[in-house]
Amino acid sequence: MSDNVNHPKHYENGPFECIELSRLLSSDWGQAVQYCFRWQHKNGVEDLKKALWFINDAITHNVPVFAACCKRNADILEAQAIRLLSILQAENWADLEQFWRNLKWGDRVDVLEALTEKINEIEKEGE
C-alpha cells in the first residue's frame, strides 16, 4: 500500500529519498530539487517549470543554495548535500545530470540555464 503523505513514491524512487537532500538546502532550492527529482513520475515538464520559478525567485532574492544553520555544522551539512548531488549527477537522475552538477557547485545561473535548456529540449521533442 502506498503512503502519499509520509513516503510518496515519486520522492522515493531515486537513489535516496528526496527529503534527504531537500532538507539540506534553503527553501527555494529545496523546492526546486523536489520538482526536478519527481518530474518524470508526476507532472512532467510542468514540474520543471515550477522548479524554474523557484530558481528564479532564489536568484532574484539572493537566496543561498545551502540551508543557513549554525556555522559549526554548516560545512558538514553542505558536504552531505554535495555528496547527494554527486550521486544524482553520476546517475543522471531524472535525465538532469547538468542540473545536478551545477547545483552541486553552487553555480546558480548555470543551474537556471541547464534547466531552461532541458525544458526547451522536452518541448521541442513534443512538437
C-alpha positions in Angstrom: 0.0 0.0 0.0 1.4 3.4 -1.0 1.7 6.2 1.5 1.2 9.5 -0.4 1.7 11.6 2.8 4.7 10.2 4.5 6.6 8.4 1.7 5.2 9.4 -1.8 6.6 7.0 -4.5 7.6 9.9 -6.7 10.1 11.0 -4.0 11.3 7.6 -3.0 12.0 6.0 -6.4 15.5 7.6 -6.7 18.9 6.5 -5.3 17.7 8.0 -2.0 14.6 9.7 -0.7 14.4 13.3 -1.9 13.9 14.8 1.6 17.4 13.7 2.5 18.7 16.3 0.1 16.0 19.0 0.2 16.3 19.4 3.9 19.9 20.4 3.5 19.0 23.3 1.1 17.4 26.6 1.5 13.6 26.7 0.9 13.6 27.8 -2.7 16.4 25.5 -3.7 14.8 22.6 -1.8 11.5 23.1 -3.6 13.3 23.3 -7.0 15.1 20.0 -6.2 11.8 18.3 -5.2 10.2 19.3 -8.5 13.2 18.2 -10.5 13.5 14.9 -8.6 9.9 13.9 -9.4 9.2 15.4 -12.8 9.2 12.2 -14.8 6.9 10.4 -12.3 4.4 13.1 -11.5 3.6 16.2 -13.6 6.2 16.1 -16.4 7.5 19.4 -17.8 5.1 21.4 -15.6 7.2 20.3 -12.6 10.4 21.5 -14.3 8.7 24.9 -14.9 7.7 25.1 -11.3 11.3 24.3 -10.3 12.4 27.1 -12.7 10.1 29.5 -10.9 11.7 28.7 -7.5 15.2 29.1 -9.0 14.3 32.5 -10.5 12.9 33.5 -7.1 16.1 32.3 -5.3 18.3 34.2 -7.7 16.2 37.4 -7.6 16.3 37.4 -3.8 19.9 36.2 -3.5 18.8 33.1 -1.5 21.8 30.8 -0.9 21.7 27.2 -2.2 22.6 25.6 1.1 20.5 26.0 4.2 21.7 28.5 6.7 22.4 27.0 10.1 24.9 27.3 12.9 28.4 27.8 11.5 29.7 24.8 13.3 27.6 22.4 11.3 27.3 24.3 8.1 30.4 22.7 6.4 29.2 19.2 7.4 25.7 19.8 6.0 27.0 21.3 2.8 29.3 18.3 2.3 26.4 16.0 2.8 24.3 17.9 0.2 27.3 17.9 -2.3 27.6 14.1 -1.8 23.9 13.5 -2.5 24.1 15.9 -5.5 27.1 13.9 -6.8 25.0 10.7 -6.6 22.2 12.3 -8.7 24.8 13.7 -11.2 26.5 10.3 -11.5 23.2 8.5 -12.1 22.0 11.3 -14.4 18.9 11.1 -12.2 15.7 12.3 -14.0 17.9 13.0 -17.1 19.2 16.2 -15.4 22.9 15.5 -15.0 24.0 19.0 -15.9 21.4 20.5 -13.4 22.7 18.4 -10.5 26.3 19.1 -11.4 25.8 22.9 -11.5 23.7 22.8 -8.3 26.4 20.8 -6.5 28.9 23.6 -7.2 26.5 26.4 -6.4 26.5 27.7 -9.9 23.1 29.3 -9.6 22.9 30.9 -13.0 24.2 27.8 -14.7 21.6 25.8 -12.8 18.9 28.1 -14.3 20.4 27.7 -17.8 20.6 23.9 -17.6 17.0 23.6 -16.5 15.8 26.1 -19.2 17.7 24.1 -21.8 16.1 20.9 -20.6 12.6 22.4 -20.7 13.2 23.7 -24.3 14.5 20.3 -25.3 11.4 18.5 -24.0 9.1 21.0 -25.5 10.8 20.8 -28.9 10.5 17.0 -28.8 6.8 17.3 -28.1 6.2 19.4 -31.2 
